[in-house]
Amino acid sequence: MTTPGQGPDVSPVLLTEPADGTPDVVTDDAALLDAAAALAAGAGPIAIDTERASGYRYSQRAYLVQVRREGAGTFLIDPVALDDRIDPLISALADEEWVLHAASQDLPCLAGLDLRPSRLFDTELAGRLAGFERVALGTLVERLLGYQLEKGHGAADWSRRPLPLDWLNYAALDVELLVPLRDALEKELRAQGKLDWALEEFEVLRTAPPAPPRKEPWRRTSGIHGVRTARGLAAVRALWETRDSVARQRDLAPGRVLPDSAIVAAAVAGPEDEAALLKLPVFRGRAQRRMSGTWMRALRTAARLPKSELPDPSPPNDGPPPPNRWADKDPDAAARLSAARTALTALAEANRLPVENLLQPDLVRRTCWQPPEPADADTVAATLRAGGAREWQIALAGPDLTKALQARA
């Protein structure tokens, strides 16, 4: 059995291209039918990955889908060239186990192509549950399989056409060893008695609904903590919303239209006209000079808002206060949280788990801040279940958390 955290005794073998060579990109219906037929005739789980252009495009769509199966080989499928008409692929992959690494990153854009797994194995999540400290694909492949993947293009602009050969090599290698890695991790999890935990996690991940839209997403603007007034926050909101509209129309990543730092700088400075705006960092550039009227209109709209329409500098939070305030607000709650953290940390270490995978930290905080009444095993289990905890988590951590909820200051 491999011990997480220990590397192989021999140097890993560097892979620079797929064993069978780099496949041609599937860009037409005939090639897609051939790929689907080969995949349907293959055997065993199906390795899948996608490439997006998150730092370049507004859309989070898949610009390339990589699929590999034993007996079929690797296929690189261009959904853009196919106008997202990939029905043969949907049929070929139905009712089979899919193997992905960090599936939560790929499942949304796969769903956008109507590709949804009926069974799932996530190698990143499996690595976390198995106790590996580092769970990047390359790291796990090196530790468990003895190969080193050539990396370097994950953050590239995958909307570019044609795609360079070295990018295609990189994309194909991302699925080359996914199934052998899956098998090694399953063996590891079984040996540790954690396979049922992993299967439950995979099913929760597979069936999770789409994330709801964020409320007031503009509040996540980097550096917004430096904006101290409601009027300044209104300027941030106006610029953020204007930028978002422009980015969506142009299919550009918002940060390429206007960086967060420029939004915050303009909100703090409060320029009265375009001349003043163009003196600020970033806005002096050629692209921003062309857009200066757009940005200035957003700022003037914010400046004219009545006080009743200004954003709240301290919006209400439906959760507990920051833990560093608990001792003053509710000493008993602070004692409960301290006891829970101590107990759960020890339990996670004993089971070779990241503590955040044992129980979600936010759920622990909420339960400690407002524990159920009575705080016995059944009500604590019900509270955790209602908060999204898995059955294995409740069985493992529920008793220690129940005990911690009895702590007093």
Beta strands, then each sheet from edge to edge (+ up, - down):
strand 1: 13-15
strand 2: 25-26
strand 3: 43-51
strand 4: 64-70
strand 5: 73-77
strand 6: 97-100
strand 7: 119-122
strand 8: 147-149
sheet 1: 1+ 8+
sheet 2: 2+ 5+ 4- 3+ 6+ 7+
end
